[in-house]
């Protein structure tokens, strides 16, 4: 659940795209070139936003399936199975969070942590997480499972209505990393199960998907920044791979203080160049 926003998103100068061809002294040929460039840029962005929209919808659809398996385990009293499904199920939500969080009423119902909302309103994944790992039971959590499934189904129904814009992608990529640095690295997100690395990895994967979609445009404008972003993603994955265990990840409590610091520094090193991603969305 997003609690903080980075205060801004840096946009690459429009001169990278248009140069000075918009000056009043530009020749008719230059103006025609500008018009053609703008049209191409707009078309490229349309393709990018459409592709991301489909990516997010696919992740939410997988989230529905995973949540159904998870909540069914809760209702059947299968505590070990529910614990096994918890971390992997949440990854689909964390990858698509820029879209999921558009619905400010549903995000707290699905993803609020203890203290984020009034106790009487607290439900969703983290309420059930507390029951599984702290109280070691599924009894009494069936109603929370029922409500969670309803909310996740409603999310899937609503996601088709989201207007995916280039700005949503740019801010979304940066905010996903901000999520990692403010709640995943600290171990606050999954404070009972300590499955934070699942969420951590999913946020990074979601940010990388946005970068990959914007990469062709960014390569044209600033190849050096684009290559640095890719290298920093590789650094983060290299560290995450050290903490894989079976088909998933180690418990966050198994990491040393030094390993947590390494992850935090790698995320900060990635966030800096990623925050420079910017594209011109309006023709002048």
VEXFITI-324317 format. One record per residue (C-alpha): y, z, x; residue in one letter; residue number from 1. Coordinates in Angstrom, 2 decimals. Example, Ala and Ser with C-alpha at 12.3 -4.5 7.8 and 13.67 -1.06 7.14 Angstrom:
// VEXFITI-324317
+---------+---------+---------+--------+------+
|      c2 |      c3 |      c1 | torlum | dodo |
+---------+---------+---------+--------+------+
|   -4.50 |    7.80 |   12.30 |      A |    1 |
|   -1.06 |    7.14 |   13.67 |      S |    2 |
+---------+---------+---------+--------+------+
//
This chain:
// VEXFITI-324317
+---------+---------+---------+--------+------+
|      c2 |      c3 |      c1 | torlum | dodo |
+---------+---------+---------+--------+------+
|    0.00 |    0.00 |    0.00 |      X |    1 |
|    3.36 |   -1.02 |    1.44 |      X |    2 |
|    5.80 |    1.82 |    1.97 |      X |    3 |
|    8.25 |    0.26 |    4.41 |      X |    4 |
|    9.83 |   -3.11 |    4.87 |      X |    5 |
|   11.23 |   -4.58 |    8.06 |      X |    6 |
|   14.93 |   -4.90 |    7.49 |      X |    7 |
|   15.12 |   -8.59 |    8.10 |      X |    8 |
|   13.44 |  -11.83 |    9.02 |      X |    9 |
|   14.86 |  -13.92 |   11.79 |      X |   10 |
|   15.31 |  -17.56 |   10.90 |      X |   11 |
|   15.15 |  -20.23 |   13.55 |      X |   12 |
|   18.50 |  -21.97 |   13.79 |      X |   13 |
|   18.90 |  -24.90 |   11.49 |      X |   14 |
|   20.13 |  -26.83 |   14.48 |      X |   15 |
|   16.53 |  -26.97 |   15.70 |      X |   16 |
|   15.72 |  -29.04 |   12.66 |      X |   17 |
|   18.89 |  -30.94 |   11.94 |      X |   18 |
|   20.87 |  -30.87 |   15.17 |      X |   19 |
|   24.45 |  -31.85 |   14.57 |      X |   20 |
|   23.62 |  -34.79 |   12.34 |      X |   21 |
|   25.38 |  -33.21 |    9.37 |      X |   22 |
|   28.83 |  -33.53 |   10.90 |      X |   23 |
|   31.42 |  -35.49 |    8.97 |      X |   24 |
|   31.50 |  -38.05 |   11.77 |      X |   25 |
|   27.78 |  -38.83 |   11.60 |      X |   26 |
|   26.96 |  -42.46 |   11.16 |      X |   27 |
|   25.21 |  -43.70 |    8.03 |      X |   28 |
|   22.08 |  -44.23 |   10.15 |      X |   29 |
|   22.17 |  -40.60 |   11.31 |      X |   30 |
|   22.67 |  -39.40 |    7.74 |      X |   31 |
|   19.69 |  -41.42 |    6.60 |      X |   32 |
|   17.58 |  -39.82 |    9.34 |      X |   33 |
|   18.70 |  -36.37 |    8.22 |      X |   34 |
|   17.77 |  -37.15 |    4.63 |      X |   35 |
|   14.35 |  -38.38 |    5.72 |      X |   36 |
|   13.80 |  -35.28 |    7.89 |      X |   37 |
|   14.77 |  -32.97 |    5.03 |      X |   38 |
|   12.40 |  -34.75 |    2.67 |      X |   39 |
|    9.53 |  -34.53 |    5.14 |      X |   40 |
|   10.25 |  -30.85 |    5.83 |      X |   41 |
|   10.30 |  -30.03 |    2.12 |      X |   42 |
|    7.03 |  -31.89 |    1.58 |      X |   43 |
|    5.41 |  -30.10 |    4.53 |      X |   44 |
|    6.50 |  -26.73 |    3.18 |      X |   45 |
|    5.12 |  -27.59 |   -0.24 |      X |   46 |
|    1.76 |  -28.28 |    1.33 |      X |   47 |
|    1.88 |  -25.00 |    3.27 |      X |   48 |
|    2.75 |  -22.87 |    0.25 |      X |   49 |
|    0.09 |  -24.58 |   -1.86 |      X |   50 |
|   -2.54 |  -23.93 |    0.80 |      X |   51 |
|   -1.56 |  -20.29 |    1.15 |      X |   52 |
|   -1.60 |  -19.86 |   -2.61 |      X |   53 |
|   -5.20 |  -21.09 |   -2.69 |      X |   54 |
|   -6.12 |  -18.84 |    0.24 |      X |   55 |
|   -4.70 |  -15.79 |   -1.55 |      X |   56 |
|   -6.40 |  -16.66 |   -4.83 |      X |   57 |
|   -9.74 |  -17.05 |   -3.04 |      X |   58 |
|   -9.32 |  -13.64 |   -1.38 |      X |   59 |
|   -8.43 |  -12.00 |   -4.70 |      X |   60 |
|  -11.45 |  -13.61 |   -6.34 |      X |   61 |
|  -13.65 |  -12.17 |   -3.58 |      X |   62 |
|  -11.91 |   -8.85 |   -4.08 |      X |   63 |
|  -12.88 |   -8.90 |   -7.74 |      X |   64 |
|  -16.53 |   -9.47 |   -6.84 |      X |   65 |
|  -16.52 |   -6.79 |   -4.15 |      X |   66 |
|  -14.78 |   -4.30 |   -6.43 |      X |   67 |
|  -17.32 |   -4.95 |   -9.16 |      X |   68 |
|  -20.15 |   -4.11 |   -6.75 |      X |   69 |
|  -18.28 |   -1.02 |   -5.53 |      X |   70 |
|  -17.44 |    0.35 |   -8.97 |      X |   71 |
|  -20.95 |   -0.37 |  -10.22 |      X |   72 |
|  -22.31 |    1.76 |   -7.38 |      X |   73 |
|  -19.95 |    4.57 |   -8.42 |      X |   74 |
|  -21.07 |    4.41 |  -12.04 |      X |   75 |
|  -24.72 |    4.34 |  -10.98 |      X |   76 |
|  -24.27 |    7.38 |   -8.75 |      X |   77 |
|  -25.20 |    5.39 |   -5.62 |      X |   78 |
|  -22.99 |    7.27 |   -3.18 |      X |   79 |
|  -24.37 |    5.79 |    0.05 |      X |   80 |
|  -24.05 |    2.26 |   -1.28 |      X |   81 |
|  -20.50 |    2.93 |   -2.48 |      X |   82 |
|  -19.54 |    4.24 |    0.96 |      X |   83 |
|  -21.03 |    1.15 |    2.58 |      X |   84 |
|  -19.11 |   -1.20 |    0.28 |      X |   85 |
|  -15.75 |    0.58 |    0.45 |      X |   86 |
|  -14.33 |   -0.77 |    3.72 |      X |   87 |
|  -15.47 |   -4.39 |    3.44 |      X |   88 |
|  -14.31 |   -4.64 |   -0.19 |      X |   89 |
|  -10.77 |   -3.59 |    0.67 |      X |   90 |
|  -10.43 |   -6.25 |    3.35 |      X |   91 |
|   -9.96 |   -8.97 |    0.74 |      X |   92 |
|   -7.04 |   -7.08 |   -0.78 |      X |   93 |
|   -5.47 |   -6.34 |    2.59 |      X |   94 |
|   -5.61 |  -10.01 |    3.66 |      X |   95 |
|   -3.79 |  -11.14 |    0.51 |      X |   96 |
|   -1.36 |   -8.24 |    0.25 |      X |   97 |
|    1.83 |  -10.36 |    0.33 |      X |   98 |
|    0.66 |  -11.83 |   -2.99 |      X |   99 |
|   -0.99 |   -8.70 |   -4.42 |      X |  100 |
|    2.12 |   -6.60 |   -3.86 |      X |  101 |
|    4.29 |   -8.96 |   -5.88 |      X |  102 |
|    2.99 |   -7.00 |   -8.85 |      X |  103 |
|    4.66 |   -3.67 |   -8.22 |      X |  104 |
|    2.98 |   -2.03 |  -11.19 |      X |  105 |
|   -0.57 |   -2.90 |  -10.12 |      X |  106 |
|   -0.41 |   -2.23 |   -6.38 |      X |  107 |
|    0.01 |    1.57 |   -6.79 |      X |  108 |
|   -2.82 |    1.66 |   -9.33 |      X |  109 |
|   -5.16 |   -0.11 |   -6.93 |      X |  110 |
|   -4.02 |    1.07 |   -3.51 |      X |  111 |
|   -1.91 |    4.26 |   -3.76 |      X |  112 |
|   -2.72 |    7.08 |   -1.37 |      X |  113 |
|   -2.56 |   10.75 |   -2.28 |      X |  114 |
|    1.08 |   11.69 |   -2.56 |      X |  115 |
|    2.33 |    8.15 |   -3.13 |      X |  116 |
|    2.37 |    8.66 |   -6.90 |      X |  117 |
|    2.27 |   11.74 |   -9.17 |      X |  118 |
|   -1.14 |   13.42 |   -9.16 |      X |  119 |
|   -1.72 |   12.63 |  -12.84 |      X |  120 |
|   -1.22 |    8.92 |  -12.12 |      X |  121 |
|   -3.29 |    8.73 |   -8.96 |      X |  122 |
|   -6.33 |    6.50 |   -9.20 |      X |  123 |
|   -7.68 |    3.40 |   -7.50 |      X |  124 |
|   -9.56 |    2.99 |   -4.26 |      X |  125 |
|   -8.16 |    5.98 |   -2.42 |      X |  126 |
|   -8.78 |    8.41 |   -5.28 |      X |  127 |
|  -12.42 |    7.35 |   -5.29 |      X |  128 |
|  -12.46 |    7.46 |   -1.47 |      X |  129 |
|  -11.53 |   11.14 |   -1.65 |      X |  130 |
|  -14.40 |   11.80 |   -4.04 |      X |  131 |
|  -16.94 |   10.00 |   -1.86 |      X |  132 |
|  -16.05 |   11.51 |    1.50 |      X |  133 |
|  -14.38 |   14.84 |    0.73 |      X |  134 |
|  -16.27 |   15.96 |   -2.36 |      X |  135 |
|  -19.34 |   13.88 |   -1.50 |      X |  136 |
|  -19.98 |   12.84 |   -5.09 |      X |  137 |
|  -19.54 |   10.05 |   -7.60 |      X |  138 |
|  -19.68 |   12.41 |  -10.58 |      X |  139 |
|  -16.42 |   12.52 |  -12.45 |      X |  140 |
|  -15.17 |    9.37 |  -10.75 |      X |  141 |
|  -16.66 |    6.94 |  -13.25 |      X |  142 |
|  -13.40 |    6.74 |  -15.24 |      X |  143 |
|  -11.48 |    5.93 |  -12.05 |      X |  144 |
|  -14.01 |    3.19 |  -11.30 |      X |  145 |
|  -13.61 |    1.75 |  -14.81 |      X |  146 |
|   -9.82 |    1.72 |  -14.53 |      X |  147 |
|   -9.90 |    0.25 |  -11.02 |      X |  148 |
|  -12.04 |   -2.64 |  -12.24 |      X |  149 |
|   -9.64 |   -3.30 |  -15.12 |      X |  150 |
|   -6.64 |   -3.30 |  -12.77 |      X |  151 |
|   -8.31 |   -5.63 |  -10.27 |      X |  152 |
|   -9.27 |   -8.05 |  -13.06 |      X |  153 |
|   -5.68 |   -7.96 |  -14.29 |      X |  154 |
|   -4.48 |   -8.70 |  -10.76 |      X |  155 |
|   -6.69 |  -11.78 |  -10.66 |      X |  156 |
|   -5.33 |  -12.93 |  -14.02 |      X |  157 |
|   -1.74 |  -12.49 |  -12.88 |      X |  158 |
|   -2.02 |  -13.98 |   -9.39 |      X |  159 |
|   -1.93 |  -17.52 |  -10.79 |      X |  160 |
|    1.65 |  -16.87 |  -11.91 |      X |  161 |
|    3.01 |  -16.08 |   -8.43 |      X |  162 |
|    5.63 |  -18.48 |   -7.09 |      X |  163 |
|    4.67 |  -18.82 |   -3.43 |      X |  164 |
|    7.80 |  -19.62 |   -1.41 |      X |  165 |
|    8.31 |  -20.15 |    2.34 |      X |  166 |
|   10.30 |  -16.91 |    2.38 |      X |  167 |
|    7.36 |  -15.02 |    0.88 |      X |  168 |
|    5.17 |  -16.35 |    3.69 |      X |  169 |
|    7.58 |  -15.46 |    6.46 |      X |  170 |
|    8.32 |  -11.95 |    5.22 |      X |  171 |
|    4.65 |  -11.52 |    4.28 |      X |  172 |
|    3.41 |  -12.17 |    7.82 |      X |  173 |
|    5.83 |   -9.66 |    9.33 |      X |  174 |
|    5.23 |   -7.07 |    6.62 |      X |  175 |
|    1.47 |   -7.20 |    7.13 |      X |  176 |
|    1.96 |   -6.16 |   10.74 |      X |  177 |
|    4.48 |   -3.55 |    9.65 |      X |  178 |
|    1.73 |   -2.15 |    7.42 |      X |  179 |
|   -0.55 |   -1.85 |   10.43 |      X |  180 |
|    2.04 |   -0.05 |   12.53 |      X |  181 |
|    3.14 |    2.37 |    9.80 |      X |  182 |
|   -0.16 |    3.39 |    8.21 |      X |  183 |
|   -3.23 |    1.85 |    9.84 |      X |  184 |
|   -2.51 |    2.82 |   13.45 |      X |  185 |
|   -1.70 |    6.37 |   12.38 |      X |  186 |
|   -4.95 |    6.73 |   10.43 |      X |  187 |
|   -3.06 |    7.55 |    7.22 |      X |  188 |
|   -4.43 |    4.73 |    5.09 |      X |  189 |
|   -8.10 |    5.67 |    4.88 |      X |  190 |
|   -7.67 |    9.33 |    5.72 |      X |  191 |
|  -10.98 |   10.45 |    4.16 |      X |  192 |
|  -13.36 |    7.64 |    5.13 |      X |  193 |
|  -11.66 |    6.74 |    8.44 |      X |  194 |
|  -12.42 |    3.07 |    7.78 |      X |  195 |
|   -8.90 |    2.13 |    8.87 |      X |  196 |
|  -10.05 |   -0.57 |   11.28 |      X |  197 |
|  -11.30 |   -2.66 |    8.35 |      X |  198 |
|   -7.82 |   -2.61 |    6.83 |      X |  199 |
|   -6.24 |   -3.06 |   10.26 |      X |  200 |
|   -8.28 |   -6.20 |   10.98 |      X |  201 |
|   -7.70 |   -7.63 |    7.49 |      X |  202 |
|   -3.91 |   -7.23 |    7.75 |      X |  203 |
|   -3.96 |   -9.02 |   11.10 |      X |  204 |
|   -6.16 |  -11.80 |    9.67 |      X |  205 |
|   -3.78 |  -12.23 |    6.74 |      X |  206 |
|   -0.79 |  -12.50 |    9.09 |      X |  207 |
|   -2.65 |  -14.96 |   11.30 |      X |  208 |
|   -3.43 |  -17.19 |    8.33 |      X |  209 |
|    0.28 |  -17.45 |    7.54 |      X |  210 |
|    1.05 |  -18.22 |   11.19 |      X |  211 |
|   -1.65 |  -20.92 |   11.27 |      X |  212 |
|   -0.15 |  -22.60 |    8.20 |      X |  213 |
|    3.36 |  -22.50 |    9.67 |      X |  214 |
|    2.26 |  -23.35 |   13.22 |      X |  215 |
|    2.77 |  -27.16 |   13.03 |      X |  216 |
|    6.35 |  -26.64 |   11.90 |      X |  217 |
|    6.96 |  -23.89 |   14.43 |      X |  218 |
|    5.45 |  -25.98 |   17.25 |      X |  219 |
|    8.09 |  -28.65 |   16.60 |      X |  220 |
|   10.94 |  -26.16 |   16.66 |      X |  221 |
|    9.92 |  -23.71 |   19.37 |      X |  222 |
|    6.60 |  -24.37 |   21.12 |      X |  223 |
|    7.09 |  -21.43 |   23.48 |      X |  224 |
|    7.39 |  -18.87 |   20.66 |      X |  225 |
|    4.44 |  -20.43 |   18.84 |      X |  226 |
|    2.23 |  -20.18 |   21.93 |      X |  227 |
|    3.29 |  -16.59 |   22.55 |      X |  228 |
|    2.36 |  -15.63 |   18.98 |      X |  229 |
|   -1.07 |  -17.18 |   19.42 |      X |  230 |
|   -1.61 |  -15.34 |   22.70 |      X |  231 |
|   -0.60 |  -12.01 |   21.12 |      X |  232 |
|   -3.02 |  -12.56 |   18.23 |      X |  233 |
|   -5.76 |  -13.17 |   20.80 |      X |  234 |
|   -4.86 |   -9.87 |   22.49 |      X |  235 |
|   -5.17 |   -7.93 |   19.24 |      X |  236 |
|   -8.52 |   -9.50 |   18.40 |      X |  237 |
|   -9.83 |   -8.77 |   21.89 |      X |  238 |
|   -9.13 |   -5.08 |   21.31 |      X |  239 |
|  -10.53 |   -5.07 |   17.78 |      X |  240 |
|  -13.73 |   -6.72 |   19.00 |      X |  241 |
|  -14.29 |   -3.77 |   21.33 |      X |  242 |
|  -14.53 |   -1.53 |   18.28 |      X |  243 |
|  -16.98 |   -3.55 |   16.20 |      X |  244 |
|  -20.11 |   -1.76 |   15.10 |      X |  245 |
|  -22.93 |   -3.62 |   13.38 |      X |  246 |
|  -21.36 |   -5.87 |   10.77 |      X |  247 |
|  -18.20 |   -3.80 |   10.61 |      X |  248 |
|  -16.08 |   -1.43 |   12.66 |      X |  249 |
|  -16.29 |    2.04 |   14.17 |      X |  250 |
|  -14.79 |    4.99 |   12.36 |      X |  251 |
|  -11.17 |    5.39 |   13.38 |      X |  252 |
|  -11.91 |    8.93 |   14.51 |      X |  253 |
|  -14.30 |    7.52 |   17.13 |      X |  254 |
|  -11.41 |    5.91 |   19.00 |      X |  255 |
|   -9.79 |    7.74 |   21.89 |      X |  256 |
|   -6.07 |    8.42 |   21.97 |      X |  257 |
|   -5.77 |    5.76 |   24.66 |      X |  258 |
|   -7.55 |    3.16 |   22.54 |      X |  259 |
|   -5.28 |    3.88 |   19.58 |      X |  260 |
|   -2.27 |    3.49 |   21.85 |      X |  261 |
|   -3.58 |    0.15 |   23.10 |      X |  262 |
|   -3.91 |   -1.13 |   19.55 |      X |  263 |
|   -0.44 |    0.09 |   18.66 |      X |  264 |
|    1.12 |   -1.60 |   21.68 |      X |  265 |
|   -0.74 |   -4.86 |   20.97 |      X |  266 |
|    0.57 |   -4.90 |   17.39 |      X |  267 |
|    4.13 |   -4.25 |   18.57 |      X |  268 |
|    3.80 |   -7.06 |   21.14 |      X |  269 |
|    2.66 |   -9.42 |   18.37 |      X |  270 |
|    5.26 |   -8.33 |   15.83 |      X |  271 |
|    8.21 |   -9.18 |   18.09 |      X |  272 |
|    7.61 |  -12.95 |   18.46 |      X |  273 |
|    6.14 |  -13.21 |   14.94 |      X |  274 |
|    9.38 |  -11.86 |   13.50 |      X |  275 |
|   11.12 |  -14.95 |   14.90 |      X |  276 |
|    9.23 |  -17.34 |   12.64 |      X |  277 |
|   11.69 |  -19.12 |   10.44 |      X |  278 |
|   11.91 |  -22.43 |    8.62 |      X |  279 |
|   14.66 |  -24.25 |    6.88 |      X |  280 |
|   13.87 |  -24.33 |    3.18 |      X |  281 |
|   16.94 |  -26.05 |    1.81 |      X |  282 |
|   18.27 |  -29.44 |    2.71 |      X |  283 |
|   21.93 |  -29.41 |    3.61 |      X |  284 |
+---------+---------+---------+--------+------+
//
